[in-house]
């Protein structure tokens, strides 16, 4: 069963309005800060126009940061996390997640699992970390690091920097003046293939 959760802003920390099982200040942390958390089921969690700290637990959750500079952390399930407006930090968690930066300069971390990470319109930093990840830069000047695993990276628009790091990685710079460092490279104006 999926539950929709709407957060009501009270300063930086958020409180959950009238949904049993979703609590603020429970000791669960996101980016080292105490967070409002979801349940072990599949939740849909909406942030506020202000700054939010949200951590989903189990289940296949969907998180919308909305406005503000948010810290959004996925849990054990296959999560979908939308940063939306503001300067957001998004962490995928254990599952194979979909992370979407959207507006603002964001930091997106895949963590464990085989993640899909998409930058938004700002200048974003994408980190695949563990797993075989897909990283898509946006129209801004983005940086992407594949991490462990065999990663695929696309530059799209903007002047991007794509680094495969460990594994058998592929980088395609796309439009713009791009730097690529991976095992296979294409459409990159600078950099090299290993």
C-alpha positions in Angstrom: 0.0 0.0 0.0 1.4 3.4 -1.0 0.9 6.4 1.3 1.2 10.0 0.4 3.0 12.2 3.0 2.9 16.0 3.1 5.5 17.7 5.3 4.7 20.9 7.1 7.7 23.1 7.6 8.8 24.1 11.1 12.1 25.8 10.8 14.8 23.6 9.1 13.6 20.3 10.4 10.2 19.2 9.2 7.2 17.6 10.8 4.9 15.1 9.2 1.2 16.1 9.1 -1.3 13.4 10.1 0.3 10.2 8.7 1.0 7.4 11.2 4.4 5.8 11.0 6.2 8.8 9.5 8.0 10.8 12.2 10.4 13.7 12.5 13.4 13.6 14.8 13.5 9.8 15.2 17.3 9.6 15.2 17.5 8.5 11.5 20.0 10.7 9.7 20.4 12.1 6.2 23.8 13.8 5.5 24.5 13.6 9.3 21.3 15.5 10.2 18.2 14.2 12.0 15.5 13.6 9.3 11.8 13.2 8.8 11.5 9.6 7.8 9.1 7.4 5.8 7.8 3.9 6.7 9.0 0.4 5.8 6.2 0.4 3.1 6.0 2.2 -0.2 5.7 6.0 0.5 5.2 9.1 -1.5 6.8 12.0 0.4 6.4 15.6 -0.5 8.7 18.3 1.0 7.9 21.9 1.7 8.8 25.1 -0.1 11.5 25.5 2.6 14.6 23.5 3.4 13.8 19.8 4.2 15.7 16.8 5.5 13.9 13.6 4.4 15.0 9.9 4.6 12.8 7.1 3.3 13.2 3.6 4.8 12.0 0.4 3.2 9.7 0.0 0.2 9.8 1.6 -3.2 9.5 5.2 -2.3 9.0 8.5 -4.2 10.3 11.7 -2.7 9.7 15.2 -4.0 11.9 17.9 -2.4 9.9 20.8 -3.8 11.4 24.2 -2.9 14.4 25.0 -0.6 17.8 23.5 -0.2 17.0 19.9 0.7 18.8 16.8 1.9 17.0 13.8 0.4 18.1 10.2 1.2 16.6 7.0 -0.1 16.4 3.8 1.9 16.5 0.1 1.2 14.0 0.0 -1.7 14.1 1.0 -5.3 13.5 4.8 -4.8 12.7 7.7 -7.1 13.9 11.0 -5.7 13.2 14.4 -7.3 15.2 17.4 -6.0 13.1 20.0 -7.8 13.9 23.7 -6.9 16.9 24.7 -4.8 20.4 23.5 -4.1 19.8 19.8 -3.1 21.9 16.9 -1.9 20.4 13.6 -3.0 21.5 10.1 -1.9 20.0 6.9 -3.4 20.6 4.4 -0.6 20.8 0.6 -1.0 18.4 -0.1 -3.9 18.7 0.6 -7.7 17.4 4.2 -7.6 16.3 7.0 -10.0 17.7 10.3 -8.9 16.6 13.5 -10.6 18.3 16.9 -10.0 15.9 19.2 -11.8 16.4 23.0 -10.9 19.3 24.4 -9.0 22.9 23.2 -8.6 22.6 19.7 -7.1 24.8 16.9 -5.8 23.5 13.4 -6.6 25.0 10.2 -5.1 23.9 6.8 -6.3 25.3 4.9 -3.4 24.6 1.1 -3.7 22.7 -0.5 -6.5 22.5 0.1 -10.3 21.3 3.7 -10.3 20.1 6.1 -13.0 21.2 9.6 -12.1 19.9 12.6 -14.2 21.2 16.2 -13.7 18.8 19.1 -14.0 19.1 22.6 -15.4 21.8 23.7 -12.9 25.4 22.9 -12.8 25.3 19.5 -11.0 27.7 17.0 -9.6 26.8 13.3 -10.2 28.5 10.4 -8.4 27.6 6.8 -9.2 29.6 5.2 -6.4 28.9 1.5 -6.2 27.1 -0.5 -8.9 26.8 -0.3 -12.7 25.2 3.2 -13.1 23.9 5.4 -15.8 24.7 9.1 -15.3 23.2 11.8 -17.5 24.5 15.3 -17.4 22.0 18.1 -18.1 22.2 21.4 -20.0 24.5 23.0 -17.3 28.2 22.5 -16.8 28.1 19.2 -14.9 30.6 16.8 -13.5 30.1 13.1 -13.3 32.1 10.3 -11.7 31.1 6.7 -12.3 32.8 5.1 -9.3 33.0 1.3 -8.9 31.3 -0.8 -11.5 30.8 -0.5 -15.3 29.2 2.9 -15.8 27.7 4.7 -18.7 27.9 8.5 -18.8 26.4 11.0 -21.2 27.3 14.7 -21.4 24.1 16.0 -23.1 24.4 19.9 -23.3 26.9 22.1 -21.5 30.7 21.8 -21.0 30.9 18.6 -18.9 33.6 16.6 -17.2 33.0 12.8 -17.2 35.3 10.4 -15.2 34.8 6.7 -15.2 37.2 5.8 -12.4 37.1 2.0 -11.6 35.4 -0.5 -13.9 34.8 -0.7 -17.6 33.2 2.7 -18.3 31.9 4.5 -21.3 31.6 8.3 -21.7 29.9 10.2 -24.4 30.4 14.0 -24.2 27.4 15.0 -26.4 27.1 18.7 -27.1 29.5 21.2 -25.6 33.2 21.3 -24.9 33.6 18.1 -22.8 36.4 16.3 -21.0 36.2 12.5 -20.7 38.3 10.0 -18.9 37.0 6.4 -19.3 37.7 3.1 -21.1 35.6 4.1 -24.1 35.0 7.7 -25.1 33.0 9.4 -27.8 32.2 13.1 -28.7 34.7 14.4 -26.2 36.9 17.4 -27.1 39.5 16.6 -24.4 40.6 13.6 -22.3 41.4 10.0 -23.2 40.4 6.4 -23.4 42.3 3.9 -21.2 
